[in-house]
Amino acid sequence: MQKPLKERYRDDAGAARLTLRADGELGAEGVSCSVETGRALVEAGLHPASGGDGSLACSGDMLLQALVACARVTLRSVAVNRGLEVAGRVVAEGDLDFRGTMGVDPAASVGFTAIRLRFELDSSASDDDLDALLETTERYCVVFQTLAGGVPLEISRG
């Protein structure tokens, strides 16, 4: 499925450049935001550690979920291309200090201070093949590379 796309992008680099967009509408009541995912509507709100009741998706959890999803899809794509049978799980964990998020301690970091991505793989492939699979997954996982390298961010009011 990717072969014709790769050929097109080699021939026309401009065709490979897209701007992805997420859109969220502020909730009229409470502290929430509806986010369109393209497939469903997700209602996001505060994590219980910052005053939420746990009924809404936490943006930090959603970030880790995006990392897991991207890593899993990338790994499966590479495995299929290499003819490797691989099953298992991908787990992301992130450390937060809610003192920073809630403005309790100005010295405390706001945001994740560390994120760990773990692959629990079941496969008959060799260790060398699995190591190469993870290296390639790391290299081509969009969310991983964005978090690892950082990107310029800007904020504006429209």
C-alpha positions in Angstrom: 0.0 0.0 0.0 2.8 2.4 0.7 4.9 1.8 -2.4 2.9 4.1 -4.8 2.9 6.8 -2.1 6.6 6.6 -1.6 7.2 6.8 -5.4 4.9 9.9 -5.6 6.7 11.6 -2.7 10.1 10.9 -4.3 8.8 12.5 -7.5 6.9 15.4 -5.9 8.2 16.4 -2.5 5.4 19.0 -2.2 2.8 16.2 -2.2 4.2 14.8 1.0 3.9 18.0 3.0 0.6 18.3 4.9 -0.6 20.3 7.8 -2.6 18.1 10.2 -5.1 19.9 12.4 -6.9 19.3 15.6 -9.9 21.3 16.7 -11.5 21.6 20.1 -14.5 23.5 21.3 -14.5 24.8 24.9 -17.2 23.3 27.1 -19.9 25.7 28.1 -20.0 24.3 31.6 -17.2 23.0 33.7 -13.6 22.6 32.7 -13.7 20.6 29.5 -13.0 20.6 25.8 -14.5 18.6 23.0 -11.8 17.4 20.6 -12.6 16.0 17.1 -10.3 13.1 16.3 -11.5 12.5 12.8 -13.3 9.3 13.9 -15.0 10.3 17.1 -15.5 13.2 19.5 -13.4 13.0 22.7 -14.4 15.0 25.7 -11.3 16.1 27.6 -11.0 17.5 31.1 -9.0 17.6 34.2 -7.1 14.6 35.6 -8.3 13.6 39.0 -4.9 14.7 40.5 -5.9 18.3 39.4 -9.5 18.3 40.4 -11.2 16.2 37.7 -13.7 13.4 38.5 -12.1 10.9 36.1 -15.0 10.8 33.8 -13.3 12.8 31.0 -10.2 12.0 29.0 -7.0 13.6 30.4 -4.8 15.4 27.8 -1.7 13.9 29.3 -3.1 10.4 28.9 -4.1 11.3 25.4 -0.6 12.3 24.6 0.7 9.0 25.9 -2.0 7.2 23.9 -1.0 9.0 20.8 2.6 7.9 21.3 1.5 4.2 21.9 -0.8 4.3 18.8 1.9 5.8 16.6 4.6 3.4 17.8 2.3 0.4 17.4 1.3 1.4 13.9 4.8 2.2 12.8 6.2 -1.1 14.3 3.5 -3.1 12.5 4.1 -1.4 9.2 7.9 -2.1 9.4 7.3 -5.7 10.6 4.9 -6.4 7.6 7.4 -4.8 5.2 10.2 -7.1 6.6 8.0 -10.2 6.8 8.3 -10.4 10.6 5.5 -11.9 12.7 5.2 -9.8 15.8 2.5 -9.6 18.5 2.5 -8.1 21.9 1.9 -4.7 23.6 3.3 -1.2 23.6 3.3 0.7 26.9 4.0 4.3 27.5 4.5 5.8 31.0 5.0 9.5 31.8 6.0 11.2 35.0 4.2 14.4 36.0 4.5 16.7 39.0 1.1 18.2 39.6 2.6 20.9 41.8 3.8 22.5 38.6 0.6 22.0 36.6 -1.5 23.5 39.4 0.9 26.4 40.2 1.6 25.2 43.7 5.4 25.3 43.3 6.9 27.6 40.7 10.0 25.5 40.7 8.1 22.4 39.8 8.1 21.4 36.2 4.9 21.8 34.2 4.5 18.8 31.8 6.1 15.5 31.6 9.5 15.2 33.1 10.2 11.8 31.6 8.4 9.4 29.2 9.2 5.7 28.8 8.1 3.6 25.9 8.3 -0.2 26.3 7.7 -2.9 23.7 6.6 -6.2 25.1 7.0 -8.3 22.0 6.1 -11.9 21.2 7.9 -13.1 18.1 10.0 -15.9 16.7 12.2 -13.4 15.0 15.9 -13.2 16.0 17.1 -10.6 18.6 18.9 -8.8 15.8 15.8 -8.6 13.7 13.8 -7.3 16.7 16.5 -4.8 17.6 16.5 -3.5 14.1 12.7 -3.4 14.1 12.7 -1.2 17.3 15.5 1.1 15.8 13.4 1.6 12.7 10.2 2.2 14.7 12.0 4.8 16.8 13.3 6.5 13.6 10.0 6.7 11.8 7.4 7.1 14.6 6.1 10.7 14.1 5.0 11.2 17.7 8.2 9.7 19.2 10.4 11.9 17.0 8.3 15.0 17.7 8.6 14.5 21.5 12.3 13.5 21.3 13.4 16.4 19.1 11.0 19.0 20.1 9.5 21.4 17.6 9.0 25.2 17.6 5.7 26.0 19.2 3.8 29.2 19.1 0.6 30.4 20.7 -1.8 33.0 19.3 -5.3 34.4 19.7 -7.4 34.5 16.6 
